[in-house]
Amino acid sequence: HTQQFFTMHTDDIVCMAMHPEREIMATGQVGKDPSICVWSSTTCELLAELKGFHQRAVVSLSFDATGKFLASVGMDDEHSIAVYDWNLRKMLANSKGDENRVFNCEYNPYDGRLVTGGVKHIKFWVMEGGYLVGKNGIYGRMGSISTVLS
């Protein structure tokens, strides 16, 4: 048995997502200009590097059900969210995330909407043109505020 390591990151990795076909990984790092690396888990070959949008860190990643789109959340003051066509290395849409910290993003496998959760919020997102449009989720009848950790 032998181990292989993906060594293209230049700082600590803080998040990871697995492609639906289970052979491609995406990892996000911390740093002044953090990068997202999409790579083969079998060869450790870099398939795409996405950078230039997020600041401080990329804290969450999620592939959609088709594997074509990759969503990311940054640790900038606006907790920005981006959606990429990772194979084309192109950002398709972005938005400010929330004034409170966003802990995670995940695509709904049934309807393709992106969901983010964090301190005192849950939001549901759709792409419209080059923008992500988010709607706040409501908890129960009273609409109480809760933190979503994962």
N, C-alpha and C positions, 0 to 999 in steps of 0.2 A: 504494500500500500504506500502511496505517496500523496503528499499534500501539495496544492498549488495555492498561490496567493495573488490576489489582484492588488497591484502596487501603484496605481496611477494617481491616487489621491495625494494631496500635499498637506493635509491636516486631518484632524480626527473625523471619523465617520459617525454621524448621529442618527441616521435613518436609512431604511432599506425597504425596497418593494420587490416582489417577484412577479415577473411577466406571467400571464395566464398559461403560456406553454411551458413554464417552469424551467427553462434553460437560460433565460435572460434575467439579469438583476439590474436594479437601479439603486445607487447609493448617493447620499447627500452628505456634505461635509460642513464644518464650521470654517470661519475665516472672514477676512475683510471682503473678499470677492469669492464666495463659496461656489463650488462646482457641483453639478450632478453628473455622475458617470453612469452610463448604461453599458453593461458588459456581459460577456458570455460566461456562464458559470462552469462550463466544461473546458474552455480554453483560456479563460481569464483575459481574453482580447477585448480592448476598448472598442465599443461599437459607436458610441456617441458621447460627446461632452457638451453639456449645456451650462452656460454661465453668463453673467453680466446683468442679471435681473435682481436676484436676491442679495441681501446684505446680512452680514454677521453669521448666518447659518441657514441651511436647508433642513427644516425640522420634521417634515413629513413628505412622503411620496406615495403615489398610488397609480397603477396602470388601470385603464378601463378594461371592460370585459373582452374587447377585441384585441387588446395589446397595442393598439395604434397610438393612443393618447396616454400621456404621463402628466399627472397633476403634481404640483409641488407647493409647499408652504414655506415662507421665509420667516426669519426672526427679526426683521426690520420693525420699526415702530408701528407700521400699519399692518403687520402680519400678512404681507402680500401673498396672493395666490396666483399661480400661473398654470396654463395648460399648454403642453407641447405636443407636436407631432415629432416624437423623438428621433424617428428614422430619418426625417428630413432636417433635423436639428433646427426646427422652427417653432417659435412661440406663436400659438394661435390666439390666445386670449389671456387677459390678466385683470386683476382687480385688487383693491384694498380688501384685506380679509375681515378684520374686526378690530375695534379699539382695544379689546381684551385679547390676551394671548390665545393663539390657536394651537392646539396640541396635535391634531391629526386631520387628515383628509382621506376620504375613501370613496371610490366610485360605487354606486348602487348597481349591482350586476343585472338588475331587471329592467331599469328604465334609463340607465346611462347618466343619471344626474350625479353630480359631485356633492358630497356631504362633508362639512367641516364641523369640528367640535372643539370646544375649549372652555375658557373661564367664562361662566355665565352665558353660554350661547351654544346653539346648534343652528347651522345654516344649510340650506339646500340651494345649489347653484346650477345654472344652465348657461351655455355659451350662446351669446347673441352678437354676431359680427365678431369684432376683436375684443369683446368685453365679456366678463363673467357677471351675471346678474344673480344676486343672492337674496333669498327670502328667509327671514328668521323662523325657526321652528317654535311651536308653542307647546308647553308641557301641561297636559291636563286641561280641565275646564277653566281654571283660574289663570293659566298662563304664567305660573311661577317660574322663576329664574333658577336654573341649575347649571352646574359645571359638568361638562362631558370630558372624561379622561381618555376614553378609547372607544 
